[in-house]
Amino acid sequence: MAKTQLGARVDADIAELAKKRAADLGLSIGDYLARLVQDDASGLRARAVDAAARFLAEYQGVFDEAEDARQAAPGARAA
């Protein structure tokens, strides 16, 4: 498939984050951005965010109890 060059201006911290994330995944910046666009266009990202929201809604009480127990434990310190 033919490739087209795009140009975009982003904040320096976003550019650095994109470079690091692409490297973590073993991808070039172009391949990483293509993957993000494909995931977004296919609805994959939206489904993942919805699934995470449902998970948190269902288990938030468990997380709250664990956090309360950790904070109430003698000698407990914030991380």
mmCIF file of the N, C-alpha and C atoms, coordinates in Angstrom:
data_MODEL
# 
_entry.id   MODEL 
# 
loop_
_atom_site.group_PDB 
_atom_site.id 
_atom_site.type_symbol 
_atom_site.label_atom_id 
_atom_site.label_alt_id 
_atom_site.label_comp_id 
_atom_site.label_asym_id 
_atom_site.label_entity_id 
_atom_site.label_seq_id 
_atom_site.pdbx_PDB_ins_code 
_atom_site.Cartn_x 
_atom_site.Cartn_y 
_atom_site.Cartn_z 
_atom_site.occupancy 
_atom_site.B_iso_or_equiv 
_atom_site.pdbx_formal_charge 
_atom_site.auth_seq_id 
_atom_site.auth_comp_id 
_atom_site.auth_asym_id 
_atom_site.auth_atom_id 
_atom_site.pdbx_PDB_model_num 
ATOM 1   N N  . MET A 1 1  ? 0.844   -1.162 0.000  1.00 0.00 ? 1  MET A N  1 
ATOM 2   C CA . MET A 1 1  ? 0.000   0.000  0.000  1.00 0.00 ? 1  MET A CA 1 
ATOM 3   C C  . MET A 1 1  ? 0.899   1.238  0.000  1.00 0.00 ? 1  MET A C  1 
ATOM 4   N N  . ALA A 1 2  ? 0.537   2.222  -0.807 1.00 0.00 ? 2  ALA A N  1 
ATOM 5   C CA . ALA A 1 2  ? 1.313   3.460  -0.876 1.00 0.00 ? 2  ALA A CA 1 
ATOM 6   C C  . ALA A 1 2  ? 1.180   4.230  0.426  1.00 0.00 ? 2  ALA A C  1 
ATOM 7   N N  . LYS A 1 3  ? 2.243   4.882  0.798  1.00 0.00 ? 3  LYS A N  1 
ATOM 8   C CA . LYS A 1 3  ? 2.245   5.658  2.037  1.00 0.00 ? 3  LYS A CA 1 
ATOM 9   C C  . LYS A 1 3  ? 2.157   7.141  1.685  1.00 0.00 ? 3  LYS A C  1 
ATOM 10  N N  . THR A 1 4  ? 1.478   7.899  2.534  1.00 0.00 ? 4  THR A N  1 
ATOM 11  C CA . THR A 1 4  ? 1.353   9.335  2.394  1.00 0.00 ? 4  THR A CA 1 
ATOM 12  C C  . THR A 1 4  ? 1.949   9.987  3.626  1.00 0.00 ? 4  THR A C  1 
ATOM 13  N N  . GLN A 1 5  ? 2.704   11.012 3.419  1.00 0.00 ? 5  GLN A N  1 
ATOM 14  C CA . GLN A 1 5  ? 3.309   11.717 4.541  1.00 0.00 ? 5  GLN A CA 1 
ATOM 15  C C  . GLN A 1 5  ? 2.343   12.772 5.062  1.00 0.00 ? 5  GLN A C  1 
ATOM 16  N N  . LEU A 1 6  ? 2.189   12.803 6.371  1.00 0.00 ? 6  LEU A N  1 
ATOM 17  C CA . LEU A 1 6  ? 1.348   13.788 7.040  1.00 0.00 ? 6  LEU A CA 1 
ATOM 18  C C  . LEU A 1 6  ? 2.223   14.650 7.931  1.00 0.00 ? 6  LEU A C  1 
ATOM 19  N N  . GLY A 1 7  ? 1.775   15.835 8.211  1.00 0.00 ? 7  GLY A N  1 
ATOM 20  C CA . GLY A 1 7  ? 2.484   16.696 9.147  1.00 0.00 ? 7  GLY A CA 1 
ATOM 21  C C  . GLY A 1 7  ? 1.508   17.179 10.203 1.00 0.00 ? 7  GLY A C  1 
ATOM 22  N N  . ALA A 1 8  ? 1.953   17.226 11.418 1.00 0.00 ? 8  ALA A N  1 
ATOM 23  C CA . ALA A 1 8  ? 1.097   17.687 12.503 1.00 0.00 ? 8  ALA A CA 1 
ATOM 24  C C  . ALA A 1 8  ? 1.962   18.360 13.555 1.00 0.00 ? 8  ALA A C  1 
ATOM 25  N N  . ARG A 1 9  ? 1.416   19.370 14.181 1.00 0.00 ? 9  ARG A N  1 
ATOM 26  C CA . ARG A 1 9  ? 2.109   20.040 15.272 1.00 0.00 ? 9  ARG A CA 1 
ATOM 27  C C  . ARG A 1 9  ? 1.476   19.611 16.590 1.00 0.00 ? 9  ARG A C  1 
ATOM 28  N N  . VAL A 1 10 ? 2.322   19.144 17.490 1.00 0.00 ? 10 VAL A N  1 
ATOM 29  C CA . VAL A 1 10 ? 1.862   18.750 18.820 1.00 0.00 ? 10 VAL A CA 1 
ATOM 30  C C  . VAL A 1 10 ? 2.839   19.310 19.847 1.00 0.00 ? 10 VAL A C  1 
ATOM 31  N N  . ASP A 1 11 ? 2.382   19.400 21.085 1.00 0.00 ? 11 ASP A N  1 
ATOM 32  C CA . ASP A 1 11 ? 3.271   19.859 22.151 1.00 0.00 ? 11 ASP A CA 1 
ATOM 33  C C  . ASP A 1 11 ? 4.458   18.905 22.272 1.00 0.00 ? 11 ASP A C  1 
ATOM 34  N N  . ALA A 1 12 ? 5.567   19.437 22.738 1.00 0.00 ? 12 ALA A N  1 
ATOM 35  C CA . ALA A 1 12 ? 6.792   18.641 22.862 1.00 0.00 ? 12 ALA A CA 1 
ATOM 36  C C  . ALA A 1 12 ? 6.586   17.425 23.755 1.00 0.00 ? 12 ALA A C  1 
ATOM 37  N N  . ASP A 1 13 ? 5.817   17.572 24.835 1.00 0.00 ? 13 ASP A N  1 
ATOM 38  C CA . ASP A 1 13 ? 5.610   16.436 25.737 1.00 0.00 ? 13 ASP A CA 1 
ATOM 39  C C  . ASP A 1 13 ? 4.776   15.345 25.070 1.00 0.00 ? 13 ASP A C  1 
ATOM 40  N N  . ILE A 1 14 ? 3.839   15.720 24.211 1.00 0.00 ? 14 ILE A N  1 
ATOM 41  C CA . ILE A 1 14 ? 3.057   14.723 23.482 1.00 0.00 ? 14 ILE A CA 1 
ATOM 42  C C  . ILE A 1 14 ? 3.934   14.003 22.469 1.00 0.00 ? 14 ILE A C  1 
ATOM 43  N N  . ALA A 1 15 ? 4.789   14.750 21.783 1.00 0.00 ? 15 ALA A N  1 
ATOM 44  C CA . ALA A 1 15 ? 5.702   14.138 20.812 1.00 0.00 ? 15 ALA A CA 1 
ATOM 45  C C  . ALA A 1 15 ? 6.619   13.134 21.506 1.00 0.00 ? 15 ALA A C  1 
ATOM 46  N N  . GLU A 1 16 ? 7.151   13.513 22.643 1.00 0.00 ? 16 GLU A N  1 
ATOM 47  C CA . GLU A 1 16 ? 8.049   12.614 23.377 1.00 0.00 ? 16 GLU A CA 1 
ATOM 48  C C  . GLU A 1 16 ? 7.302   11.371 23.862 1.00 0.00 ? 16 GLU A C  1 
ATOM 49  N N  . LEU A 1 17 ? 6.105   11.568 24.348 1.00 0.00 ? 17 LEU A N  1 
ATOM 50  C CA . LEU A 1 17 ? 5.292   10.440 24.807 1.00 0.00 ? 17 LEU A CA 1 
ATOM 51  C C  . LEU A 1 17 ? 4.991   9.486  23.650 1.00 0.00 ? 17 LEU A C  1 
ATOM 52  N N  . ALA A 1 18 ? 4.664   10.032 22.490 1.00 0.00 ? 18 ALA A N  1 
ATOM 53  C CA . ALA A 1 18 ? 4.393   9.197  21.313 1.00 0.00 ? 18 ALA A CA 1 
ATOM 54  C C  . ALA A 1 18 ? 5.633   8.407  20.919 1.00 0.00 ? 18 ALA A C  1 
ATOM 55  N N  . LYS A 1 19 ? 6.791   9.055  20.939 1.00 0.00 ? 19 LYS A N  1 
ATOM 56  C CA . LYS A 1 19 ? 8.035   8.366  20.591 1.00 0.00 ? 19 LYS A CA 1 
ATOM 57  C C  . LYS A 1 19 ? 8.321   7.227  21.554 1.00 0.00 ? 19 LYS A C  1 
ATOM 58  N N  . LYS A 1 20 ? 8.155   7.490  22.844 1.00 0.00 ? 20 LYS A N  1 
ATOM 59  C CA . LYS A 1 20 ? 8.417   6.456  23.855 1.00 0.00 ? 20 LYS A CA 1 
ATOM 60  C C  . LYS A 1 20 ? 7.437   5.301  23.734 1.00 0.00 ? 20 LYS A C  1 
ATOM 61  N N  . ARG A 1 21 ? 6.166   5.625  23.533 1.00 0.00 ? 21 ARG A N  1 
ATOM 62  C CA . ARG A 1 21 ? 5.154   4.575  23.438 1.00 0.00 ? 21 ARG A CA 1 
ATOM 63  C C  . ARG A 1 21 ? 5.379   3.726  22.198 1.00 0.00 ? 21 ARG A C  1 
ATOM 64  N N  . ALA A 1 22 ? 5.695   4.375  21.085 1.00 0.00 ? 22 ALA A N  1 
ATOM 65  C CA . ALA A 1 22 ? 5.982   3.632  19.854 1.00 0.00 ? 22 ALA A CA 1 
ATOM 66  C C  . ALA A 1 22 ? 7.178   2.705  20.062 1.00 0.00 ? 22 ALA A C  1 
ATOM 67  N N  . ALA A 1 23 ? 8.231   3.214  20.694 1.00 0.00 ? 23 ALA A N  1 
ATOM 68  C CA . ALA A 1 23 ? 9.417   2.399  20.957 1.00 0.00 ? 23 ALA A CA 1 
ATOM 69  C C  . ALA A 1 23 ? 9.077   1.223  21.869 1.00 0.00 ? 23 ALA A C  1 
ATOM 70  N N  . ASP A 1 24 ? 8.255   1.470  22.892 1.00 0.00 ? 24 ASP A N  1 
ATOM 71  C CA . ASP A 1 24 ? 7.843   0.390  23.799 1.00 0.00 ? 24 ASP A CA 1 
ATOM 72  C C  . ASP A 1 24 ? 7.143   -0.734 23.045 1.00 0.00 ? 24 ASP A C  1 
ATOM 73  N N  . LEU A 1 25 ? 6.399   -0.352 22.009 1.00 0.00 ? 25 LEU A N  1 
ATOM 74  C CA . LEU A 1 25 ? 5.650   -1.338 21.231 1.00 0.00 ? 25 LEU A CA 1 
ATOM 75  C C  . LEU A 1 25 ? 6.448   -1.885 20.052 1.00 0.00 ? 25 LEU A C  1 
ATOM 76  N N  . GLY A 1 26 ? 7.664   -1.365 19.863 1.00 0.00 ? 26 GLY A N  1 
ATOM 77  C CA . GLY A 1 26 ? 8.493   -1.802 18.749 1.00 0.00 ? 26 GLY A CA 1 
ATOM 78  C C  . GLY A 1 26 ? 7.986   -1.303 17.406 1.00 0.00 ? 26 GLY A C  1 
ATOM 79  N N  . LEU A 1 27 ? 7.351   -0.136 17.408 1.00 0.00 ? 27 LEU A N  1 
ATOM 80  C CA . LEU A 1 27 ? 6.781   0.427  16.190 1.00 0.00 ? 27 LEU A CA 1 
ATOM 81  C C  . LEU A 1 27 ? 7.453   1.742  15.840 1.00 0.00 ? 27 LEU A C  1 
ATOM 82  N N  . SER A 1 28 ? 7.392   2.092  14.574 1.00 0.00 ? 28 SER A N  1 
ATOM 83  C CA . SER A 1 28 ? 7.792   3.445  14.182 1.00 0.00 ? 28 SER A CA 1 
ATOM 84  C C  . SER A 1 28 ? 6.679   4.393  14.593 1.00 0.00 ? 28 SER A C  1 
ATOM 85  N N  . ILE A 1 29 ? 6.973   5.678  14.638 1.00 0.00 ? 29 ILE A N  1 
ATOM 86  C CA . ILE A 1 29 ? 5.937   6.665  14.967 1.00 0.00 ? 29 ILE A CA 1 
ATOM 87  C C  . ILE A 1 29 ? 4.781   6.563  13.966 1.00 0.00 ? 29 ILE A C  1 
ATOM 88  N N  . GLY A 1 30 ? 5.113   6.440  12.684 1.00 0.00 ? 30 GLY A N  1 
ATOM 89  C CA . GLY A 1 30 ? 4.065   6.330  11.669 1.00 0.00 ? 30 GLY A CA 1 
ATOM 90  C C  . GLY A 1 30 ? 3.173   5.120  11.869 1.00 0.00 ? 30 GLY A C  1 
ATOM 91  N N  . ASP A 1 31 ? 3.777   3.971  12.166 1.00 0.00 ? 31 ASP A N  1 
ATOM 92  C CA . ASP A 1 31 ? 2.992   2.759  12.398 1.00 0.00 ? 31 ASP A CA 1 
ATOM 93  C C  . ASP A 1 31 ? 2.164   2.875  13.670 1.00 0.00 ? 31 ASP A C  1 
ATOM 94  N N  . TYR A 1 32 ? 2.743   3.516  14.696 1.00 0.00 ? 32 TYR A N  1 
ATOM 95  C CA . TYR A 1 32 ? 2.013   3.717  15.946 1.00 0.00 ? 32 TYR A CA 1 
ATOM 96  C C  . TYR A 1 32 ? 0.795   4.603  15.715 1.00 0.00 ? 32 TYR A C  1 
ATOM 97  N N  . LEU A 1 33 ? 0.970   5.707  15.007 1.00 0.00 ? 33 LEU A N  1 
ATOM 98  C CA . LEU A 1 33 ? -0.149  6.602  14.727 1.00 0.00 ? 33 LEU A CA 1 
ATOM 99  C C  . LEU A 1 33 ? -1.200  5.917  13.856 1.00 0.00 ? 33 LEU A C  1 
ATOM 100 N N  . ALA A 1 34 ? -0.753  5.137  12.873 1.00 0.00 ? 34 ALA A N  1 
ATOM 101 C CA . ALA A 1 34 ? -1.700  4.405  12.031 1.00 0.00 ? 34 ALA A CA 1 
ATOM 102 C C  . ALA A 1 34 ? -2.525  3.439  12.878 1.00 0.00 ? 34 ALA A C  1 
ATOM 103 N N  . ARG A 1 35 ? -1.868  2.787  13.809 1.00 0.00 ? 35 ARG A N  1 
ATOM 104 C CA . ARG A 1 35 ? -2.560  1.850  14.695 1.00 0.00 ? 35 ARG A CA 1 
ATOM 105 C C  . ARG A 1 35 ? -3.595  2.570  15.550 1.00 0.00 ? 35 ARG A C  1 
ATOM 106 N N  . LEU A 1 36 ? -3.231  3.735  16.097 1.00 0.00 ? 36 LEU A N  1 
ATOM 107 C CA . LEU A 1 36 ? -4.175  4.506  16.898 1.00 0.00 ? 36 LEU A CA 1 
ATOM 108 C C  . LEU A 1 36 ? -5.399  4.909  16.080 1.00 0.00 ? 36 LEU A C  1 
ATOM 109 N N  . VAL A 1 37 ? -5.164  5.364  14.865 1.00 0.00 ? 37 VAL A N  1 
ATOM 110 C CA . VAL A 1 37 ? -6.271  5.789  13.998 1.00 0.00 ? 37 VAL A CA 1 
ATOM 111 C C  . VAL A 1 37 ? -7.158  4.591  13.653 1.00 0.00 ? 37 VAL A C  1 
ATOM 112 N N  . GLN A 1 38 ? -6.547  3.468  13.321 1.00 0.00 ? 38 GLN A N  1 
ATOM 113 C CA . GLN A 1 38 ? -7.335  2.277  12.990 1.00 0.00 ? 38 GLN A CA 1 
ATOM 114 C C  . GLN A 1 38 ? -8.160  1.821  14.189 1.00 0.00 ? 38 GLN A C  1 
ATOM 115 N N  . ASP A 1 39 ? -7.565  1.814  15.370 1.00 0.00 ? 39 ASP A N  1 
ATOM 116 C CA . ASP A 1 39 ? -8.295  1.419  16.574 1.00 0.00 ? 39 ASP A CA 1 
ATOM 117 C C  . ASP A 1 39 ? -9.457  2.372  16.842 1.00 0.00 ? 39 ASP A C  1 
ATOM 118 N N  . ASP A 1 40 ? -9.219  3.661  16.660 1.00 0.00 ? 40 ASP A N  1 
ATOM 119 C CA . ASP A 1 40 ? -10.264 4.652  16.887 1.00 0.00 ? 40 ASP A CA 1 
ATOM 120 C C  . ASP A 1 40 ? -11.380 4.496  15.861 1.00 0.00 ? 40 ASP A C  1 
ATOM 121 N N  . ALA A 1 41 ? -11.016 4.356  14.595 1.00 0.00 ? 41 ALA A N  1 
ATOM 122 C CA . ALA A 1 41 ? -12.010 4.260  13.522 1.00 0.00 ? 41 ALA A CA 1 
ATOM 123 C C  . ALA A 1 41 ? -12.830 2.976  13.621 1.00 0.00 ? 41 ALA A C  1 
ATOM 124 N N  . SER A 1 42 ? -12.229 1.912  14.107 1.00 0.00 ? 42 SER A N  1 
ATOM 125 C CA . SER A 1 42 ? -12.939 0.641  14.220 1.00 0.00 ? 42 SER A CA 1 
ATOM 126 C C  . SER A 1 42 ? -13.819 0.580  15.463 1.00 0.00 ? 42 SER A C  1 
ATOM 127 N N  . GLY A 1 43 ? -13.674 1.555  16.354 1.00 0.00 ? 43 GLY A N  1 
ATOM 128 C CA . GLY A 1 43 ? -14.447 1.549  17.586 1.00 0.00 ? 43 GLY A CA 1 
ATOM 129 C C  . GLY A 1 43 ? -13.774 0.781  18.704 1.00 0.00 ? 43 GLY A C  1 
ATOM 130 N N  . LEU A 1 44 ? -12.596 0.222  18.437 1.00 0.00 ? 44 LEU A N  1 
ATOM 131 C CA . LEU A 1 44 ? -11.901 -0.567 19.445 1.00 0.00 ? 44 LEU A CA 1 
ATOM 132 C C  . LEU A 1 44 ? -11.613 0.257  20.695 1.00 0.00 ? 44 LEU A C  1 
ATOM 133 N N  . ARG A 1 45 ? -11.122 1.476  20.502 1.00 0.00 ? 45 ARG A N  1 
ATOM 134 C CA . ARG A 1 45 ? -10.784 2.321  21.649 1.00 0.00 ? 45 ARG A CA 1 
ATOM 135 C C  . ARG A 1 45 ? -12.031 2.623  22.475 1.00 0.00 ? 45 ARG A C  1 
ATOM 136 N N  . ALA A 1 46 ? -13.131 2.968  21.813 1.00 0.00 ? 46 ALA A N  1 
ATOM 137 C CA . ALA A 1 46 ? -14.368 3.283  22.526 1.00 0.00 ? 46 ALA A CA 1 
ATOM 138 C C  . ALA A 1 46 ? -14.867 2.071  23.314 1.00 0.00 ? 46 ALA A C  1 
ATOM 139 N N  . ARG A 1 47 ? -14.785 0.887  22.703 1.00 0.00 ? 47 ARG A N  1 
ATOM 140 C CA . ARG A 1 47 ? -15.221 -0.326 23.412 1.00 0.00 ? 47 ARG A CA 1 
ATOM 141 C C  . ARG A 1 47 ? -14.339 -0.598 24.621 1.00 0.00 ? 47 ARG A C  1 
ATOM 142 N N  . ALA A 1 48 ? -13.037 -0.370 24.481 1.00 0.00 ? 48 ALA A N  1 
ATOM 143 C CA . ALA A 1 48 ? -12.124 -0.594 25.605 1.00 0.00 ? 48 ALA A CA 1 
ATOM 144 C C  . ALA A 1 48 ? -12.407 0.376  26.742 1.00 0.00 ? 48 ALA A C  1 
ATOM 145 N N  . VAL A 1 49 ? -12.650 1.646  26.405 1.00 0.00 ? 49 VAL A N  1 
ATOM 146 C CA . VAL A 1 49 ? -12.961 2.646  27.433 1.00 0.00 ? 49 VAL A CA 1 
ATOM 147 C C  . VAL A 1 49 ? -14.280 2.303  28.120 1.00 0.00 ? 49 VAL A C  1 
ATOM 148 N N  . ASP A 1 50 ? -15.276 1.891  27.345 1.00 0.00 ? 50 ASP A N  1 
ATOM 149 C CA . ASP A 1 50 ? -16.558 1.490  27.934 1.00 0.00 ? 50 ASP A CA 1 
ATOM 150 C C  . ASP A 1 50 ? -16.399 0.293  28.859 1.00 0.00 ? 50 ASP A C  1 
ATOM 151 N N  . ALA A 1 51 ? -15.596 -0.678 28.444 1.00 0.00 ? 51 ALA A N  1 
ATOM 152 C CA . ALA A 1 51 ? -15.369 -1.866 29.271 1.00 0.00 ? 51 ALA A CA 1 
ATOM 153 C C  . ALA A 1 51 ? -14.667 -1.484 30.571 1.00 0.00 ? 51 ALA A C  1 
ATOM 154 N N  . ALA A 1 52 ? -13.701 -0.580 30.490 1.00 0.00 ? 52 ALA A N  1 
ATOM 155 C CA . ALA A 1 52 ? -13.003 -0.133 31.698 1.00 0.00 ? 52 ALA A CA 1 
ATOM 156 C C  . ALA A 1 52 ? -13.953 0.598  32.631 1.00 0.00 ? 52 ALA A C  1 
ATOM 157 N N  . ALA A 1 53 ? -14.831 1.420  32.082 1.00 0.00 ? 53 ALA A N  1 
ATOM 158 C CA . ALA A 1 53 ? -15.803 2.152  32.900 1.00 0.00 ? 53 ALA A CA 1 
ATOM 159 C C  . ALA A 1 53 ? -16.762 1.186  33.593 1.00 0.00 ? 53 ALA A C  1 
ATOM 160 N N  . ARG A 1 54 ? -17.218 0.170  32.870 1.00 0.00 ? 54 ARG A N  1 
ATOM 161 C CA . ARG A 1 54 ? -18.105 -0.833 33.483 1.00 0.00 ? 54 ARG A CA 1 
ATOM 162 C C  . ARG A 1 54 ? -17.385 -1.597 34.587 1.00 0.00 ? 54 ARG A C  1 
ATOM 163 N N  . PHE A 1 55 ? -16.128 -1.960 34.355 1.00 0.00 ? 55 PHE A N  1 
ATOM 164 C CA . PHE A 1 55 ? -15.341 -2.669 35.359 1.00 0.00 ? 55 PHE A CA 1 
ATOM 165 C C  . PHE A 1 55 ? -15.205 -1.827 36.627 1.00 0.00 ? 55 PHE A C  1 
ATOM 166 N N  . LEU A 1 56 ? -14.854 -0.558 36.454 1.00 0.00 ? 56 LEU A N  1 
ATOM 167 C CA . LEU A 1 56 ? -14.693 0.314  37.615 1.00 0.00 ? 56 LEU A CA 1 
ATOM 168 C C  . LEU A 1 56 ? -16.008 0.514  38.347 1.00 0.00 ? 56 LEU A C  1 
ATOM 169 N N  . ALA A 1 57 ? -17.096 0.681  37.612 1.00 0.00 ? 57 ALA A N  1 
ATOM 170 C CA . ALA A 1 57 ? -18.402 0.856  38.249 1.00 0.00 ? 57 ALA A CA 1 
ATOM 171 C C  . ALA A 1 57 ? -18.768 -0.377 39.072 1.00 0.00 ? 57 ALA A C  1 
ATOM 172 N N  . GLU A 1 58 ? -18.460 -1.542 38.546 1.00 0.00 ? 58 GLU A N  1 
ATOM 173 C CA . GLU A 1 58 ? -18.816 -2.779 39.242 1.00 0.00 ? 58 GLU A CA 1 
ATOM 174 C C  . GLU A 1 58 ? -17.930 -3.042 40.463 1.00 0.00 ? 58 GLU A C  1 
ATOM 175 N N  . TYR A 1 59 ? -16.656 -2.715 40.368 1.00 0.00 ? 59 TYR A N  1 
ATOM 176 C CA . TYR A 1 59 ? -15.718 -3.086 41.432 1.00 0.00 ? 59 TYR A CA 1 
ATOM 177 C C  . TYR A 1 59 ? -15.188 -1.906 42.243 1.00 0.00 ? 59 TYR A C  1 
ATOM 178 N N  . GLN A 1 60 ? -15.717 -0.715 42.052 1.00 0.00 ? 60 GLN A N  1 
ATOM 179 C CA . GLN A 1 60 ? -15.217 0.446  42.784 1.00 0.00 ? 60 GLN A CA 1 
ATOM 180 C C  . GLN A 1 60 ? -15.304 0.240  44.297 1.00 0.00 ? 60 GLN A C  1 
ATOM 181 N N  . GLY A 1 61 ? -16.368 -0.374 44.752 1.00 0.00 ? 61 GLY A N  1 
ATOM 182 C CA . GLY A 1 61 ? -16.517 -0.644 46.185 1.00 0.00 ? 61 GLY A CA 1 
ATOM 183 C C  . GLY A 1 61 ? -15.392 -1.511 46.728 1.00 0.00 ? 61 GLY A C  1 
ATOM 184 N N  . VAL A 1 62 ? -14.983 -2.495 45.972 1.00 0.00 ? 62 VAL A N  1 
ATOM 185 C CA . VAL A 1 62 ? -13.890 -3.384 46.391 1.00 0.00 ? 62 VAL A CA 1 
ATOM 186 C C  . VAL A 1 62 ? -12.590 -2.588 46.499 1.00 0.00 ? 62 VAL A C  1 
ATOM 187 N N  . PHE A 1 63 ? -12.334 -1.730 45.503 1.00 0.00 ? 63 PHE A N  1 
ATOM 188 C CA . PHE A 1 63 ? -11.130 -0.905 45.546 1.00 0.00 ? 63 PHE A CA 1 
ATOM 189 C C  . PHE A 1 63 ? -11.165 0.054  46.726 1.00 0.00 ? 63 PHE A C  1 
ATOM 190 N N  . ASP A 1 64 ? -12.337 0.648  46.975 1.00 0.00 ? 64 ASP A N  1 
ATOM 191 C CA . ASP A 1 64 ? -12.472 1.584  48.098 1.00 0.00 ? 64 ASP A CA 1 
ATOM 192 C C  . ASP A 1 64 ? -12.221 0.879  49.436 1.00 0.00 ? 64 ASP A C  1 
ATOM 193 N N  . GLU A 1 65 ? -12.784 -0.317 49.596 1.00 0.00 ? 65 GLU A N  1 
ATOM 194 C CA . GLU A 1 65 ? -12.577 -1.077 50.829 1.00 0.00 ? 65 GLU A CA 1 
ATOM 195 C C  . GLU A 1 65 ? -11.108 -1.414 51.027 1.00 0.00 ? 65 GLU A C  1 
ATOM 196 N N  . ALA A 1 66 ? -10.440 -1.837 49.965 1.00 0.00 ? 66 ALA A N  1 
ATOM 197 C CA . ALA A 1 66 ? -9.022  -2.176 50.059 1.00 0.00 ? 66 ALA A CA 1 
ATOM 198 C C  . ALA A 1 66 ? -8.195  -0.948 50.415 1.00 0.00 ? 66 ALA A C  1 
ATOM 199 N N  . GLU A 1 67 ? -8.510  0.174  49.815 1.00 0.00 ? 67 GLU A N  1 
ATOM 200 C CA . GLU A 1 67 ? -7.785  1.413  50.119 1.00 0.00 ? 67 GLU A CA 1 
ATOM 201 C C  . GLU A 1 67 ? -8.040  1.848  51.560 1.00 0.00 ? 67 GLU A C  1 
ATOM 202 N N  . ASP A 1 68 ? -9.290  1.756  52.017 1.00 0.00 ? 68 ASP A N  1 
ATOM 203 C CA . ASP A 1 68 ? -9.609  2.109  53.402 1.00 0.00 ? 68 ASP A CA 1 
ATOM 204 C C  . ASP A 1 68 ? -8.874  1.204  54.382 1.00 0.00 ? 68 ASP A C  1 
ATOM 205 N N  . ALA A 1 69 ? -8.818  -0.087 54.082 1.00 0.00 ? 69 ALA A N  1 
ATOM 206 C CA . ALA A 1 69 ? -8.131  -1.039 54.956 1.00 0.00 ? 69 ALA A CA 1 
ATOM 207 C C  . ALA A 1 69 ? -6.632  -0.753 54.979 1.00 0.00 ? 69 ALA A C  1 
ATOM 208 N N  . ARG A 1 70 ? -6.074  -0.411 53.833 1.00 0.00 ? 70 ARG A N  1 
ATOM 209 C CA . ARG A 1 70 ? -4.651  -0.107 53.764 1.00 0.00 ? 70 ARG A CA 1 
ATOM 210 C C  . ARG A 1 70 ? -4.322  1.136  54.563 1.00 0.00 ? 70 ARG A C  1 
ATOM 211 N N  . GLN A 1 71 ? -5.168  2.146  54.473 1.00 0.00 ? 71 GLN A N  1 
ATOM 212 C CA . GLN A 1 71 ? -4.911  3.396  55.187 1.00 0.00 ? 71 GLN A CA 1 
ATOM 213 C C  . GLN A 1 71 ? -5.121  3.219  56.692 1.00 0.00 ? 71 GLN A C  1 
ATOM 214 N N  . ALA A 1 72 ? -6.004  2.317  57.080 1.00 0.00 ? 72 ALA A N  1 
ATOM 215 C CA . ALA A 1 72 ? -6.295  2.110  58.506 1.00 0.00 ? 72 ALA A CA 1 
ATOM 216 C C  . ALA A 1 72 ? -5.251  1.207  59.178 1.00 0.00 ? 72 ALA A C  1 
ATOM 217 N N  . ALA A 1 73 ? -4.479  0.483  58.389 1.00 0.00 ? 73 ALA A N  1 
ATOM 218 C CA . ALA A 1 73 ? -3.493  -0.449 58.958 1.00 0.00 ? 73 ALA A CA 1 
ATOM 219 C C  . ALA A 1 73 ? -2.412  0.341  59.675 1.00 0.00 ? 73 ALA A C  1 
ATOM 220 N N  . PRO A 1 74 ? -2.013  -0.133 60.868 1.00 0.00 ? 74 PRO A N  1 
ATOM 221 C CA . PRO A 1 74 ? -0.930  0.558  61.604 1.00 0.00 ? 74 PRO A CA 1 
ATOM 222 C C  . PRO A 1 74 ? 0.358   0.582  60.788 1.00 0.00 ? 74 PRO A C  1 
ATOM 223 N N  . GLY A 1 75 ? 0.976   1.714  60.755 1.00 0.00 ? 75 GLY A N  1 
ATOM 224 C CA . GLY A 1 75 ? 2.242   1.844  60.066 1.00 0.00 ? 75 GLY A CA 1 
ATOM 225 C C  . GLY A 1 75 ? 2.108   1.999  58.557 1.00 0.00 ? 75 GLY A C  1 
ATOM 226 N N  . ALA A 1 76 ? 0.879   2.096  58.070 1.00 0.00 ? 76 ALA A N  1 
ATOM 227 C CA . ALA A 1 76 ? 0.679   2.239  56.625 1.00 0.00 ? 76 ALA A CA 1 
ATOM 228 C C  . ALA A 1 76 ? 1.166   3.603  56.172 1.00 0.00 ? 76 ALA A C  1 
ATOM 229 N N  . ARG A 1 77 ? 1.823   3.640  55.014 1.00 0.00 ? 77 ARG A N  1 
ATOM 230 C CA . ARG A 1 77 ? 2.341   4.884  54.457 1.00 0.00 ? 77 ARG A CA 1 
ATOM 231 C C  . ARG A 1 77 ? 1.861   5.038  53.026 1.00 0.00 ? 77 ARG A C  1 
ATOM 232 N N  . ALA A 1 78 ? 1.716   6.265  52.627 1.00 0.00 ? 78 ALA A N  1 
ATOM 233 C CA . ALA A 1 78 ? 1.348   6.529  51.241 1.00 0.00 ? 78 ALA A CA 1 
ATOM 234 C C  . ALA A 1 78 ? 2.514   6.180  50.344 1.00 0.00 ? 78 ALA A C  1 
ATOM 235 N N  . ALA A 1 79 ? 2.207   5.679  49.162 1.00 0.00 ? 79 ALA A N  1 
ATOM 236 C CA . ALA A 1 79 ? 3.261   5.323  48.204 1.00 0.00 ? 79 ALA A CA 1 
ATOM 237 C C  . ALA A 1 79 ? 3.825   6.539  47.545 1.00 0.00 ? 79 ALA A C  1 
# 
